[in-house]
């Protein structure tokens, strides 16, 4: 009897152990298994979307070199310290909202850019014609922007930082040049998607002016030192002939007038007898002391006999400093078109 009882207790003990095994060991703990097999997180992976590539340290853009030829240039991506020696580029940087990166600037008389030359924390780097190399070096820029007047200083400035040299191309047109240059600058900051918005409306404004200019001719020129120089379609004010479409009867297409034009007599103007005369006052643009106003120069007995004067079609460009020193900027383009719209439309 005792032997049977012992066997019965032993059997019950085996069954109890099997039941315990079924509760704890027969079915693994899912949470414990996942924890033990999960990969160790990579602490070097940046937070956020792992598929988003890291920003590059540098990018390659196309700008001009010291010989005014297109060339590839490696520049820092998202530069934090910018030296400005070109007002058109500063205009674009301002429109893109990165003007707070400017640590040094050339002087300018443009009202809409004055904060960049009067700020206490912005170094004076000279002028758009003559840079103060020591001042540029002292402000430790990541990148330097220049215009055509400083192409001769390209190599010297390149010893300090990469030099971005952009310009308007009269064969491409001012509007397309601004669009292209804005896209180039925007790419340095990852702001390419802003360019279309900033350029919005310019094409339609050109179209309206072009419709007005159809079938009309003009002389385009600048007043300087008491005289009048005619301008062609190869440089300053080329937007009037190239994009807006006035027939520019002032000069032969083979004459280089891209800098200050070609000096012309008032008899020449009488002989051409244009329907319109567009006048940019260079002396006012650069604040020449004691200079005659463009209106005083132009409204003489000879010019007053032309169709342009008789019909009230002598157009004095209201923002000469913009046309002369900042053509190629976004705000500048707006002001230039406004100068034409306010007198023609």
Buried (B, 14 or more C-beta within 10 A) or exposed (E): EEEEEEEEEEEEEEEEEEEEEEEEEEEEEEEEEEEEEEEEEEEEEEEEEEEEEEEEEEBEBEBBBBEEEEEEBEBBBBBEBBBBBBBBBBBBBBBBEBBEBBBBBBEBBBEBBEEBBEEEEBBBBBBBBBBBBEBBBBBEBBBBBBBBBBBEBBEBBBEBBBBBBBBBBBEBBBBBBBBBBBBBBBBBBEBBEBBEEBBEEBEEBBEBBEEBBEEBBBBBBBBBEEBBBBBBBBBBBBBBBBBBBBBBBBBEEEEEBBEBBBEBEBEBBBEBBBBBBBBBBBBBBBEEEEBBEBEEBBEEEBBEBBEBBEEEBBBBBBBBBBBBBBBBBBBBBBBBBBBBEEBBE
